[in-house]
Amino acid sequence: MTVERRMIVSRGPGAAGRARERSDPEEDGPDVTAIMGRQLRQALLTVGAVAGLLAGVPVIAVWVPGPGAWVALSLALQGVWVALAVRQLRRAERLER
């Protein structure tokens, strides 16, 4: 037969939570809602650039005749996609700092 040992608890489970509530609200860190708002604005600007790019591709295809134009457009388009993605990533990370 095994003997069970009992532990004596000196503080309740809520004691640690109350200590955290007493901290100064200004020490909590950056304002998360402000950061999210700035990142949302930046994301909407990027979406606008992507929409303009997608709307501009058929217009450019009409201006530049021939099948070689589609090859050039597709290669140039990929470069612009990558540039927009890198720009969005860097700006979002900068806004978090």
Buried (B, 14 or more C-beta within 10 A) or exposed (E): EEEEEEEEEEEEEEEEEEEEEEEEEEEEEEEEEEBEEBBEEBEEEBEEBBEEEEEEBEEEBEEEEEEEBEEEBEEEBEEBEEEBEEBBEEBBEEBEE
